[in-house]
Amino acid sequence: MVKTSTKKYTYAVGRRRSAVATVKLFSGKAESTVNGTDVAKYFPGELNKLTYTRPFTVTDTDGKFYFQAKVTGGGTNGQIEALTLSIARALRLLDETAYAATLRAENLLSVDSRVRERRKVGTGGKARRAKQSPKR
């Protein structure tokens, strides 16, 4: 869905575990931000950079787009994966024919729905931990 404001942007949402990332993807060159801060400061490290820029490198759109993202919930890894999914979805919405097949082939449009298993009552600890039986 393409929304308009002072600048035209594409809006998309990505989720991973309990993290939710909403992205406004703009065409042009500017600094990409997450929660109002620079992406490189919010997600420091080379591995993190490779993860959230992967949709751009796969579709050969490096430097053609920038984004403003709002990320809530979860931990760092879940937030990065939610951000990557939302960027890939925004790119797909921009040009279905050019980017969708490439992103799908690189497994960037697939939702990883795995979440933490809930703790069961009476197990004596975590989700699958059983109480130790006294045998002596």
N, C-alpha and C positions, 0 to 999 in steps of 0.2 A: 504494500500500500504506500503510495507516494503522497506525502503531505506537503503542504506549502506553508511557509512562514516568510521571513525576510529572505531566506535562502531555501531552495528546494532540497529536500532530503528524503531518504527512504528509511522507514522505521521497521525494526524487527526485534523480536524477543527470543532469547535463548535461555534454557534452563539446564542445570546439572546438579544433582543431589538437592540441597536446599538453597542453592545460589540461583539468582535470577538476574539476567543482564538485558537491559533495553538499550538499543543502539539507534542513533540517528546517523546515517551514512550520507556524507556530502561529497560532491565531486569537486576536485581542485586540490590545492596544496595548502595545508595548515597543520598545526599540531593536533594530534589526536589526544583526547582527554578521557579520563575515567573518574567519575565523581568530582569533576572540577579540577583535578590535578593531571599532570602529564602522565601518559601511559608508562613511560620508562621509569618514572618515580613510583607509581602505584604498583607496578609489577616489575621490579628490578631483576636483572639477570638476562643472560643471552638465551637460555633455554625458554624462558617465558616469552621473550620477544619472538623467537621462532614459532612458538605456539600460536600467539594471537595474530601474527602476520601471515600465517600459512594460507588462509583463504585468498589473500592478495597475491602471494607468490605463485600459487597454483593456477590462478586465472590470468596471470601476467598483467595485473593492475596495480603493481607497486608504484606508489607516488601519484596515482591518479585520483585516489579517494582519501578522505580522512573521516574520523568519526568522533562523536560525543557519546559516551556511554554512561549509564547509571547502573551500578552493580550493587546488589544487596544480598545478604545471607551467605551461609556456607563459609568455607575456608578459601585460602588462596588458590588452590588447585581447582576446586569446583568453580570458582569465579572466572578463572582464565578459560576453562572449557566452556562455560556458559557464554562468555564473550566471543569466543571463536565461533560457536554455533550461531550466535545472533549476527555476526558479521557475514558468515556464509549465507544465511537466510536473506539478509539485506541485498547481497550481491545477486542472489538468485531472483529476487523480486525485480531488480533493475533490468536484467536481461535474461529471460528464461532460456532462450535458445543457445546463447553463447556460454553461459556459466553453469547452468544446472547439471549438465552431463559430467563436466569436469569435476565439480564439487562432489557430486554423488560418487564418482569413481574413486576419489580420494577419501571417501567416507566422512566428509565434513558436514553433510546434511543429516546424518543419522543421530538420533537422540539416544544418549546413553542413560537409560532409565533406572539404573541400579541405585538404590538408596540404602542407608543403614538399616539393618534389621532391628526391629524393636525388641526391647528387653522383656522377657517373659517373667511372670510372677512365679516365685518359688524355686527358681533355678539356682539361686545363690550366687549371683554375679551378673555376668553378661548374657547375651542372647542365647547362646548354645551351651553355656557352662552348666554342668549338672553338679548337684551337691555330692560331696565325697561320702561314700558309705563306710560306716565303721564296722570292720569285719572281725576285729579281735575280741 
